[in-house]
Amino acid sequence: MTMQAPAIVDVRPADRAASNGIVRWLRGIGIRQVRLACGLVMFSYIFSHFFNHALGNFSYATMEAWLRFHVWWWRIPVVNFTLYAAASIHFGLGLWALYQRRTFRYTFIEITQLLFGLSIPLLLASHFGIVRLGGVMFGRDPPFYAAPLLAYWVTRPHMMYVQFVLLTVAWVHGCIGLYFWLRLKPFYRWAWPLLFAIAVLLPPLAMTGTHRGAHEVTELAQQPQWRAAHIKPTPPAQRAAIEDITLYYFPIAYGAAILLVFAARGVRALIERRRGSIIVSYPGRKVRTPRGLTILETSLRYNVPHASVCGGKARCSTCRVRVISDRAALPPPTGRESFVLARVGASANPAVRLACQLRPKGDVAVIPLLPANIGADFVRNRNRVNIGEEHYVVSMFIDMRGSTRLAETRLPFDTVFLINRFLEAASQAVVDSGGQPNQFVGDGLLALFGLDCDPATACRQAIRAAAVVASNVEYMNHELAGELQQPVQFGIGIHGGEVIIGDIGFRDHTVFTALGDPVNVAARLQDMTKAHNCSVIISEEVYRRAGLPSDRLTRTEVSIRGRDQAMTVCTVTEPALLASLLDEQAEPEPAAISA
C-alpha cells in the first residue's frame, strides 16, 4: 500500500503581493476616504435625479417613465439603506471635519463648497418632508412628478425657486468635491472637457425640463378625471405636522449641531492652551504653535509657504517634509500616511513624513521637500518622487566622436539632425537591452542599468547594450553614407557600483539621476577609449559580475583621476564580440548521456 504525500499549497509570490497590496489599501482608508465614498453614492443619486428632470425637455411622459425606474432602483432595500447611510455618514463626517479644521484660511472654492454643503439640509428639508417623511409618518404612497410639480408651480410658486436654488447648490457642492478628487488623477487632463461640459449643462437642462413638465402638468390638471387619478392632496393636519418638523424643529436642531461644533472647538482651544506649546523649526524660521496642530496647520497659521495641492487631505503627498530633529518622540505614521508615502516611494525613509498628518508632541525641526508653488499638474505627471537611496547601478557613458568637426562643416540644422540620429540609435539600444537613458549632455548619453533588477543582470544588460549600440550606429552609417564623409564613431565606458539615485534639481526642473564614484569612473573610461584606440572599455567589476570568461578580451590596467590605485579594465575593439560572449554563456551545456 503506497502512501500519498500530502498536498503542498503553492502560495505564489504574485498572490502574496496582491494580498499585501489589498491589506495596505485597506489600512490606507481614512475618514476622508469614507466621506468621499459616501459623497459618491449621493452624487450618483443626484445625477440620476437631475437626469430625470432633464428628460422633461422631451415630455412629461418621458419624465414619468424614467422616474419609475429611478424609484424602483433607489427603493431596493439594500440600495435605499446605502443611500441614507451614506447621507448620514457624509453629514456627520462633514461636521467632524469642521471641528478638526484648525484654520479657516480657505480658498474661494473651498469656502463655496463648505457654505453650500451646510445649506443643503435646510434647503432640502421641505422637499424631503413632503416626498419622504409623509410616507414614513402617515403611510402615504410616494408622489410621482404630478403632485410636486403642481404644488411648486401653482399652489406655492415660491417653492419653485427654492428647488432651483437647491438643485444648483447641491450640484455645485458635489462637483467641487469631484474636482478636488479627480484633478490629481492622470486621466483628468484629457477627461476634464467632457466632465466640465456635463457639470455646466446638466443643471440648466434639469431646470428647463422641470419647467416644461410643470406646464404640461398644469394643463393636464384642468381635466377633473386626470386630476383625481394623479393628484392626492395632503390633509391639512398631516401637512401641518410635516411642516412643524421640517420648518421648525429640524432647523433648530441643525443650528444647535453647528453651534455645538464651534463650542467643542472652543473647549479644545482652552485645553490646548493648558497643554502648552511647541516650537516648529523651518529653514530660516522658528514658530511657537499650540500642541496638537499638524505641521501643515502650523505652516498655514503662521504664513509659512508650504505645498499642499489636495488641501491637507492626505491624497497628494506634496506637503511631505524631512524631519531633521530627533524622531523618537514623534507619533508613528497613521495607516493613511503610510499608504500615501508608499505610493510615492517615500516609505523607506523614516525621516520623511506627511505634514498634514504629523502632529508632533514636542519641538521638531522640518524641511519641506517640495516648493510651495507646485500644482496639480506635478501630482498627475509624477507618480513617484525619488527622495534618494543607495542602489547598485551600472552606468554607461556613450559619446559621439567628431561632433565638433561635423559642426564646423555643416549647417546647424544638419548638425543637430545627425546628433539626434546618433542619440536615437544609442538610446534605442539601451532600452532594448533593459536599461534607461538618463541624461543627454551635448552629443553624449548617460544610461543606467539595474534600477529594477539584480546586479548580475544589470551588468549583462549593459554589455549587451554596448553591442547593440554598435549595430545601430553601423546601420545609421549605412543609411547616411551619402551624407557622411566618414562613418560616425563612438566611445563607451561601463562601470558599476553603489550609487545614490534620486531627483536632483530646483523646483519644477528636476531630473532623476545617479550620483557617485562609479558614475564618474564610467565617464573616465569613456574618455580613455580614444587613447586605447577601442570602442568600449568595461571595468573588471562589470565583466566579472556578468559571469563572462576573463580570457576572451584584452585586459589592461589604467589610472583613474581621483583614484590612488590602478583599475583593471577590458578593452573592446569589436563590440559585436560582446554579444557572442553573452550568447555563449546563455547556451545550456549538453546533458550527460547515461548508459
N, C-alpha and C positions, 0 to 999 in steps of 0.2 A: 504494500500500500504506500503510495507516494504522497508526501505532504506538500501542499502548495504553499509557496512563500506568501506571506501577507502582502497585500497590495500597498504600493508606495504612492502616496499622494504627491503629485508633482506640482509644487507651488512655484510657478514660473516667475521670473523677475518682473515681467511686464504686468502680471496680475498683482504682485506686491506693490509695484509702483502706482498702479491705478488705485489700489486700496488706500495707500498712503496719501495719494492726491485727494481722494474723497474726504479722508479724515482731516487733512489740512484745510480743505474748503469749508467743512462744517465748523471747524474751530475758528475760521475767519468770519463767521456770521456774527455781526454785532447788532446793536439796537437800530442803527441807521439802515442796515440791510433789511431788517424786519419791517421797518417803516416804509422803505422803498417797495418791498414786495406787496405790502398792503395797499400802497398807493397805486401800484399797477393793477391790482384787482379792481379797485374803484374806478380807475381811469378806463378800463375796458368796459365797465358798466356805463360810464358817461358817454363813451364813444358810441356804443350801441344805441343808447337812448337818443343822442343828438342825431345820429344817422337816421333813426326812426323819424325824428322831427323833419329832417331834410326831405324825406320822401313825400311830404305834403306838397312839395313843388309839383309833383305829378298829380296827385289827387288825394282826397281824404280817405278813399277806399284803400289806396296803397299804404297809407299810414296805418290803418287798422289791421290790414293783413300782416304787415311786419310786426306790429305790436303783439299780436297773438303769439308769434314765435318768440319774441323778446320776453314776454311774460312767462311763457312755458319754460324757457331756459333758466331764467333767473329765479323761478319759483321751485325748481328742483331742490329738495330739502338740503342736500349737501352743498349745492351751489349757493342757495339762499343763506345758509349758515355761514359759508365762507365770506360772502359779501358783507354781511352785518358784522361778523367778527373782524374782518379787515378794516371796516369803517371805525369800529370801536377802538381797535388797537392803534390805528393810524392817528386818531384824535388824541388818545391817551399819550402816545409817544411824542406827539407834537407839543403837548403841554410839558412833557418831561424835557424836551429839547429847549423849550422856552426857559425852564428852570435851570438847566445846565449851562446855558449860554452865559459867559462871564462878561461879555462886552456887547454893546448894541451898536457897534460900528458896522452897520450893514451897508452893502451897496444898494443902489436903487432897485435892482431886480430882486435882491433878497428881501428888502422891506416890502416890496409889492407882493411877493409870494407869501410872506408872513401875514400881512394885513388881509389879503384875500382869503387865506386859509382860515383865519379867525372869524371872518364874516360869513363863511359858508353856512355854518349851523344855524345862525339867526335867519338868513335868507331862505334856508331850506325848511325851516320849522313848519310854516303854514302849509306848504305844499305836501310835506310828508304827513302832516296831521290828517288832511283830507283823504289822501290817497292810500295811506297805510295804517295810520292809527285808528281810523274809523273801523276798519276791518277787524283789528285786534280787539277793540273795546266793545263793539256792537255787532260783530259778525257780519258786517256788510261785505258784499262782493266787491272786489277791487274794480273801480271805474276804468273804462277804457277812455279813448280820447274825447268822446262826445261831451260828457258832463264837465270835465275840467275846462275844455275849450270854451264851452258856452258860458261857464261861470266867469272865466277870466276876461272874456271879450265882451260880454253882455251884462251879466249881473254885477260884477265887481271889476270894472275896466282897469283900475289902478294895479290889480294883480298881474296884468299882462306885462307891465313894465318891471314889476318885481321879478317875474320869471325870466325876463330877458337879462336883467342885471345878474340874477343867479346863474344863468347859463354862461354869461361872459366871465364872471368871477371864477366859477368852478373850472371852466376850460382853461383860463389863463394860469390859474394856480397849478393845475395838472401839467400843462405844457412847460412851465418853468421848471418843475421838478424833473420832467423828462429831459429837458435841455441840460440841466446840471449833470444828469447821469450819462446821457448819450454823447455829450460833447467830448468825452475822454475816450470814446471808442474809435478804433481805427477806421471803421466804415462811415463815420459821421461826415467826413469831408465830401464824399460823393452822395450821401443819402440826405443831407440837410435840405437841398432844394425841394425834394418831394415831401419831406416832413414839414417844412415851412409852409408849403402850399396847402397841405391838409390843415395845419393849425390855423391858417388865415381864412380859408374858405368854409370850413365846416360850420362855425358859429353863425355867420350870416345866412348860410343855406338853411340851417335849423330854424332861424328866426322867420325867414320868409316862408318856409314850409309850414310852420305852425300858424302863421298869419293867414295863409291861403286856406289851410284846413279849417281854421276857425270860421272863415267866411262861408265855407261850404256847410259847416255845422249850423251856422246861424240861419242859412236858407232852409236847410232840412228841418230845423226846429219849428218852422212855421207850419209844418204838417203835423196835426194832432196825433195821428197814428204813429208816426215815426218818433215823435217826442215821447209818447207814452212808453214806447218799446226801448228807447235808448237813454232817456233822462230820468233818473230816480233821485228826486231831491232829498237832501239830508234833513231829517226832522230838526226843528229849531233847538230842542233840548240837547240832542246829540251834537249839533254844531256848536252850541254854547260850551258844552263840556270839552270838546276838542280845542276850541279857541282859548279856553281858560288855561289849558296845558301849553299850547304852542305859543300863545301871545303874552302869557303872564308868568306861569310857573317856570317854564323852560328858560326864558331869558334871564330870570332872576338866578336860577341855578347855574346857568352858564357864566353869567357875570361873576358869581361867587367863586366859581372854579378858577377864573382868570385872576381874581384878587388873591385867592389862596396861593396861587403860584408865586405872585410877587411878594406876598407875605413870607413865604418859605425862602425866597431869595434874600429877604432882609434878615431873617433869622440866621441863615447861613453866613451872611456877611459879618454878623456880630460874632459868631463862633470862630470864624477865620481870623478876626482881629485878635481874639484871645489867644489863638494858637501862635501868633507872631508872624514874622515874615522871613523870607529867604532872599538871598542875593543871586541873581542870574547874570552871569558874565558873558557878554558877546565880544567879538573882536573890537577893541577900542571903546567899549562902553559897559558899564555895570548898572543894573537897576534893582531896586528893592521891591519885591512883589509879595502879596499875601500868599501864604502857604496853601496849596491846593489847586492853584491855577496850572494849566498846561504851559509848556514853553511857548506855543503859538499864541495862546491867550495873553501871555505876558508881553510878547512882541507887539501884538495889536494894541494892548492897553497903553504901552509906552512908546508907540510910534517907531518901533524898531523894524526896518524893512525886512520882510520875511516872505518867501514864496509860499503860496497856498492856493493852487488852482481850484481845488474842489471845495474850498472854504472850510477846511478843517474837518472833513467828513471821513477821513481815512480811506480815500479812494485813489488819490493820485500819487502819493508819496513825495510830492515836491517840497514838502515842509521839512524833510528829514534833516537832522543835524548830527554832527560828530561831537560826542561828549569827550572833552579833554581833561576833565577833572576826575576825581575818584568815583567809580561807578558802583562801589559796594553798597551804598545806601539807596540807590535808585530802585524803584519798583520794577519787577520783571515785565517784559512786554506782554500785552494782552494777546488773546488769540487773533484778534483782527490786526493788530500791529505786526505780529509775526507773519501773518499771511501776506500782508502788503509788502513787507520788506523782502520776503522770499520771492515774491512775484517779480521784483525788480533786481534780484540778485544781490541784496544787501544784508541778508540774514546771517551770513558767515562772520560778519564783523560785529561783535557785541557793543562797540562804541557808537554804532550808527543807530539812531532812534527816530521815531516819528514825533515831531514837535507837537502835533495835535493830540497825541496820546500820552505823552510823557508828563506826569505830574510829580515833579521832584519834591522830596520831603525836607531837603536841606539845600545848602548852597551848591550851585552847579555852574560849570563853565561849558559853553557850547559854541560850535561854529556852524552856521547854516551852510549846507553843501551846494545849494543851487542859488543862482541870482534871483533877486526878488521880483524881477520884471518878466519872468518866463510866463507863457500862457498855455492854453490847452493844446496848441499845436505841438509843443515839446512833449507832452504826455502821449499824444497819439502817435508821434513818429519815433519815440524811443521807448521800446518795451522794457528794456533792461538798462540800468545805468551801472557801469563798472567802476566801483569806488577804489579799486586797487587790490591786487592779490599776487602772491608769488605762484609761478607756474612754470613747468618745463616747456620751453618753446624752441623750435628750430627756426632760426632766422636765415632768410635767403636774400641777398642783395643781387640785383640784376642791373647791369649798366650797359647802355648802348655806346659803343665806341665810335669816335669820329663825328659826333653830332656837331661839334663846333666848326669843323671843316665843312660839313654839309651846309651849315647856316651861312657861311661866307660865300658860297657859290650858288645859293638858291634864294628864291623869294621867300618871305616869311611864311606865307601860306603853305608853300611846298615843304618847308622845314617842319612846321607843326604837323602837317599831314603824315610825314614819314615817322616822326617820333610817336605820334598816336598809333600808327600801324604797328610799330615795334612794341609799344606798351600793351597793345591789344593782344598781340601774339604771346607775349610773356605772361600776361595776366590770365589768359585762357588756359595756358599750360599749368599755371598754379592751381586754378580752380578745378581743372580736370583731374589733377593729381590729389586733390583733397585739401589743398591749402587755402589761404585767404590773402588776396592782395591787400596790403595795409596802407602804405604811403607811396605817393608818387612825388619824387623830387627831381625836377628837370626831366632828364631822359633816363632816370633810374627808377627802380621799383624795390620796395621792401615787402617781402611776403613772409607770412607766419604760418607755421605748421605745428600741430599739436594742441590747438585750443580746445579740441573736443575728442582727443584720442590719446593713447599711451605714448611714451617717448620713442619706443622702438618703431611703432607705426609712423610716427611723425618723421623720423629720420628716413625711413624708406620712401615716404611720400615726397620729401624734399629732393632726394636723389633722383627719383623718377621724374619729378618736375623739371630738373635740370636737363634731362634727356629730351623731354617733350618741348622745352623752350628751344633747344637746338633744332628740332624737327620743324617747329612752327616758323622759326626765323628763316630756315632754309627754304621753306615753301614761300614765304614772303619775298625773299630774294629772287626766287624764280618768277613770281608774279610781276615784280618791279624791275626785272632785268633790263628792260629797255630804258628805264629812267635813272638807273644807278650806274655810276662809273665803275664801282667795285662793290661787292656784296657787303651788307651790313654785318659787322662783327659785334661780339658782346663778351662780357666777363661776368662770372657768377662766383660769389663766395657764400659758403654754407657753414654754419656753426650752431650748436645747440647748448642749452643750459638753463638754469633757473633765472628767470627774469621777473620783473614787475609788470603786470599788464593792467591797464585801466584807462579811464577817459582823461585826456590831457588837453588843456586849452583854457579859453576865457569865455565865459557866458555861453552864447549860442555857438561859438566857434570852437568846438571840442572834437577831438578825434580819439578813437580807441587805438592804442598802440602799445608797444613793448619797450621797456627801458632796462638797461643793464649791460654788463660787460660782454655777454655773448652776442648781443646785437652789434656792439661796436667792433668786436672781433670779426664778425661776418662781413662788415663793411671793409675792414682792413684786408681781409682775404680777397675780396673782390678787386681791390686796388692792386694786389700783388699778381693778378693774372697777367697783366701786361709784362711785368719783369720776368715772369717764369714762362712766357710765351705759351700760355694754355688758355682754355676757355672756362674751366671750372676748377676751383680749389675747395676741397672738402676737409674739414677738420677730422682728426682721428676719432674724436668723441662721437661724431655723427656716423662715420663709417663703421666704427665698432658696434654702436648700438643697433645699426641696421642689420647686423649679422652677416656682413659680406666678407669674403676672404681678403686678407690683408696683402696677399702677394700678387694680386692681379693689376694693381695700379702703382704708379711711381710715387714713392714716399720720400718726403724730404722734411727738413726742419727749417722753420722760418722764425724770425724775430718779429714780435708784435710790439708796436709802440705802446708804452704804458705797462708792459709786462717784463718781469725780470728774467723769466725762463723762456727758452725757445719752445715752439709748439710743433708737433708732428702733424703734417698735413699730407693729403693725396692730391696730386695734380692730374688733371684730365684734359687731354688734347682733343679726343673724340668723344663727346658726350653720349653718343649712341651706345658706347660700350657699357655705360651705367645701366641702361635698360636691359641689356642682355645679362648682366650680372644679377639683376633683380629677378629676371625670369628664370635663370638657372636655380636660384635659391628657392623659388616657388615650386619648381618641379618636384613631385614626390619621388623618393627613392624606390627602385623596383623591389617588390616584395620577394622575400626568400621563398624558394620552392622546396617544400618538404616532400620527402620520399613517401 
